Amino acid sequence: MEQSEAYQSAKKRVEAKMSFYTHLMVYIAIILLLVVINLLSSPGTIWFHWPMMGWGIAVVLHGFAIFVFPGRFAVTEKMIETEMNKSQTHS
């Protein structure tokens, strides 16, 4: 793998991690806003936990895809390398 390919691969992984961190920060900010709205507008009825759980599942799955099962990057890189080798042998 060439230096530029290694850089591009690392760049994609970093961008994916930054995407997750952005998702997490937006989630936290919006959920805090919903908690405040809920407690100020209808403190007798707690409803903020529903969007917190629903969106929280998406955040957890996003985190798993990035940090626990990052194999898609390795698979994608291997497929790109295979295709590049095929194109070089046919040239």
Secondary structure, 3 states (H helix, E strand, C coil): CCHHHHHHHHHHHHHHHHHHHHHHHHHHHHHHHHHHHHHHHCCCCCCCHHHHHHHHHHHHHHHHHHHHCCHHHHHHHHHHHHHHHHHHHHC
